[in-house]
Amino acid sequence: MDNGVPNSGVLSILPDGKSYMVTPLFNERYGALVKLYGWKLVPPMTAPRWITPFGQDFVLTGNGMAAFAELNFYERQHFKP
């Protein structure tokens, strides 16, 4: 849920078919996951990559979505940071 809307923070897939428009709350979640589990990625991530502000929302690339999915997996499996 993102502000009461069941969109997980993803507003749309952009016309290029490779990028996503995401909400500020998604960006915050992404940053928090990077802080906890970014060291597990290859190469390690110490700050969110592949996400760019766009108006009041953000554009996330396909690589960013892949990283988010992996980081989210670690959180859901309750891996220790």
C-alpha positions in Angstrom: 0.0 0.0 0.0 1.2 3.5 -0.8 -0.9 6.2 0.7 -3.9 3.8 0.8 -3.5 2.7 -2.8 -2.4 -0.9 -3.5 0.3 0.0 -6.0 3.4 -0.8 -4.0 4.7 2.6 -5.1 4.8 1.8 -8.8 2.6 4.3 -10.7 3.3 3.2 -14.3 5.7 1.6 -16.7 7.1 4.3 -18.9 6.8 4.2 -22.7 10.3 2.9 -23.2 9.1 -0.3 -21.5 12.2 -0.4 -19.4 11.6 2.2 -16.7 9.0 2.9 -14.0 7.5 5.9 -12.5 7.5 5.4 -8.7 6.3 7.4 -5.7 8.4 9.2 -3.0 7.5 6.4 -0.6 8.9 3.8 -3.0 12.1 5.9 -3.1 12.3 5.9 0.7 11.8 2.1 0.9 14.4 1.6 -1.8 16.9 3.7 0.1 16.2 1.9 3.4 16.7 -1.5 1.8 20.0 -0.3 0.2 21.2 0.7 3.7 20.3 -2.7 5.1 21.2 -5.1 2.3 23.1 -3.2 -0.4 26.3 -4.8 0.6 24.9 -8.2 -0.6 24.6 -7.0 -4.2 27.3 -7.5 -6.8 28.8 -4.9 -7.0 27.8 -3.7 -3.5 25.5 -0.7 -3.4 26.0 1.9 -0.6 23.5 4.5 -2.0 20.5 4.0 -4.2 21.4 3.8 -7.9 19.2 3.9 -11.0 16.6 6.2 -9.6 16.1 9.9 -10.6 13.8 12.6 -9.3 11.1 13.6 -11.8 8.7 16.2 -10.6 7.3 15.0 -7.3 7.9 11.4 -8.2 10.9 9.3 -9.4 12.0 7.3 -12.5 13.5 3.9 -11.7 15.3 2.0 -14.4 14.9 -1.7 -15.1 18.3 -2.3 -13.3 16.9 -0.4 -10.3 13.8 -2.5 -10.2 15.9 -5.7 -10.4 18.0 -4.4 -7.5 14.9 -3.5 -5.5 13.4 -6.9 -6.1 16.6 -8.6 -4.8 16.8 -6.3 -1.8 13.1 -6.8 -1.0 13.7 -10.6 -1.2 16.4 -10.4 1.5 14.0 -8.4 3.7 11.1 -10.8 3.3 13.4 -13.7 4.1 14.4 -11.9 7.3 18.1 -12.1 6.4 20.3 -10.4 9.0 21.7 -7.1 7.6 
